[in-house]
Amino acid sequence: MEWKNPTYNAVGTIDIDLNHPSFGWIPFTVSPDDTGAAFDVKALHYEILAGDIAPFVPPPAPTPPPLDEVKSRAISAMLAWAGDFMGRFTADTPLDERLSWDAKEAAARAHIAGTADAAQVELLQAEAALTGETVDNLSLLILANAELFRQIVGRVSGLRRVTRDAINAAETPEAVQAVLDVAKAQALAMAAALGIAP
């Protein structure tokens, strides 16, 4: 049986090009323990050992990406996390309702202060009539949610800016990863402080 180009591979067996009677020249790995082939692989193995066999040459180590690319990926990952984190508070709320949050907060503050105008009263009463709560309780809930959301926005924005600056200042890929690890720990601590499951 014809064969050529014997070369040791990473596991110590021998790779060759084999002239198969049915398939022509094909790559084939010769192992003396192979009993599944239609020919005597062990005999072929001894035949090949009698000649010259090229040594195994490990493939070159992968070239690490440039530092700028590492930083860009890290910033993208951080921004994706920040967007996902904020999305927990907005995903179940339609856009038109989110656009009314500022108006609802202003109406709630005015109601608590006793200075709500007719439009603000109507805005609060319309929701309270459907939920069955009092306008007073609705106003307090709106203000509590607004305060929580501001805290979340502020902390996420601060963490995002600090993390981006640290990534940009990092001088090695390892330092970039360390920045992300610290940011992740800070994010988990922030979520815990706000009573939010990670």
C-alpha positions in Angstrom: 0.0 0.0 0.0 1.4 3.4 -1.0 2.0 6.1 1.6 4.0 9.2 1.9 4.8 12.2 4.2 5.0 10.4 7.5 5.0 12.9 10.4 4.7 12.4 14.1 1.6 14.2 15.6 1.0 15.7 19.1 -0.1 12.4 20.6 2.8 10.3 19.3 1.1 8.4 16.5 2.1 9.0 12.9 0.1 11.0 10.3 0.6 10.0 6.6 -0.9 10.4 3.2 -2.3 7.0 2.3 -3.3 5.8 -1.2 -6.5 4.1 -0.3 -7.7 1.6 -2.9 -11.2 3.1 -3.0 -10.7 6.7 -2.1 -7.3 7.6 -3.5 -4.9 9.7 -1.4 -6.4 10.5 2.0 -4.9 11.6 5.3 -4.5 8.7 7.7 -3.3 8.3 11.3 -1.2 5.2 11.9 -1.5 3.7 15.3 -0.2 0.2 16.1 -3.3 -0.4 18.3 -5.7 0.3 15.4 -7.7 -2.9 14.6 -10.6 -1.3 12.8 -9.1 -0.8 9.4 -9.5 -3.2 6.5 -5.7 -3.7 6.4 -2.9 -4.5 8.9 -2.2 -1.1 10.4 0.4 -2.6 12.8 2.4 -3.9 9.9 2.2 -0.6 8.2 3.3 1.1 11.4 6.5 -1.0 11.5 7.1 -0.4 7.8 6.9 3.4 8.4 9.2 3.2 11.5 11.9 1.7 9.3 12.2 4.9 7.3 12.5 8.6 8.1 9.6 10.3 10.0 9.3 14.1 10.2 9.2 15.3 13.8 6.1 16.9 15.3 6.2 20.7 15.0 3.8 22.4 17.4 1.6 25.0 15.8 2.6 28.6 16.6 1.0 30.1 19.7 -2.0 32.3 18.8 -1.1 35.9 18.5 -2.8 37.9 21.2 -5.1 40.7 19.9 -3.8 44.2 20.0 -4.3 46.1 23.3 -6.7 48.6 21.7 -8.9 45.7 20.5 -8.9 44.2 24.0 -9.9 47.5 25.5 -12.6 48.0 22.9 -14.1 44.5 23.6 -13.9 45.2 27.4 -15.8 48.5 27.0 -18.4 46.9 24.8 -18.9 44.1 27.4 -19.2 46.7 30.2 -21.7 48.7 28.3 -23.7 45.6 27.5 -23.8 44.7 31.1 -24.9 48.3 32.1 -27.7 48.2 29.5 -28.9 44.8 30.7 -28.8 45.9 34.3 -30.9 49.0 33.5 -33.2 47.0 31.3 -34.4 45.1 34.4 -36.2 48.2 35.4 -37.7 49.2 32.1 -38.2 46.0 30.1 -41.8 45.5 31.4 -42.8 49.1 30.8 -43.9 50.4 27.4 -42.0 53.3 26.0 -44.9 55.7 26.1 -45.4 55.0 29.8 -41.7 55.5 30.5 -41.9 58.9 28.7 -44.6 59.8 31.3 -42.4 59.1 34.3 -41.1 62.7 34.7 -44.7 64.1 34.4 -45.9 61.5 37.0 -43.2 62.4 39.4 -43.9 66.1 39.0 -47.6 65.4 39.6 -46.9 63.3 42.6 -44.7 66.0 44.2 -47.3 68.6 43.5 -50.0 66.5 45.0 -48.0 65.9 48.2 -47.3 69.6 48.4 -50.9 70.5 47.7 -50.1 72.4 44.5 -51.2 70.0 41.8 -53.0 71.6 38.8 -56.0 70.1 37.1 -53.9 68.1 34.6 -51.7 66.6 37.3 -54.7 65.7 39.4 -56.3 64.0 36.4 -53.1 62.1 35.6 -52.9 60.7 39.1 -56.6 60.0 39.5 -56.8 58.1 36.2 -54.2 55.6 37.4 -55.5 55.4 41.0 -59.0 54.7 39.7 -57.8 51.6 38.0 -55.4 50.3 40.7 -57.8 50.9 43.6 -55.3 52.8 45.6 -55.6 56.3 46.9 -54.0 59.2 45.1 -51.9 59.8 48.3 -50.5 56.3 48.2 -50.0 56.4 44.5 -48.0 59.6 44.8 -45.8 58.1 47.5 -45.2 55.0 45.4 -44.3 57.1 42.4 -41.8 59.2 44.4 -40.3 56.1 46.0 -39.8 54.5 42.6 -38.4 57.7 41.1 -35.9 57.9 44.0 -34.8 54.3 43.5 -34.5 54.7 39.8 -32.3 57.8 40.3 -30.0 55.9 42.6 -29.7 53.1 40.1 -29.0 55.5 37.2 -26.4 57.4 39.2 -24.6 54.3 40.4 -24.6 52.6 37.1 -23.4 55.8 35.3 -20.7 56.3 37.9 -19.5 52.7 37.6 -19.5 52.9 33.8 -17.4 56.0 33.7 -14.9 54.8 36.3 -14.6 51.4 34.6 -14.1 53.0 31.1 -11.4 55.3 32.4 -9.6 52.4 34.1 -9.8 50.3 30.9 -8.4 53.1 28.8 -5.6 53.6 31.3 -4.7 49.9 31.5 -1.3 49.0 29.9 -1.7 45.3 29.4 -4.6 42.8 28.5 -4.2 41.4 32.0 -4.7 44.8 33.5 -7.9 45.2 31.4 -9.2 41.9 32.7 -8.4 43.0 36.2 -10.4 46.2 35.7 -13.4 44.1 34.5 -13.1 41.8 37.5 -13.2 44.7 39.9 -16.1 46.3 38.1 -18.0 43.0 38.3 -17.4 42.8 42.0 -18.6 46.4 42.5 -21.7 45.7 40.3 -22.6 42.7 42.4 -22.1 44.7 45.6 -24.2 47.5 44.2 -27.0 45.2 43.2 -27.0 43.7 46.7 -27.1 47.1 48.3 -30.2 47.9 46.2 -31.8 44.6 47.0 -31.5 43.4 43.4 -30.7 39.8 42.6 -27.6 39.5 40.3 
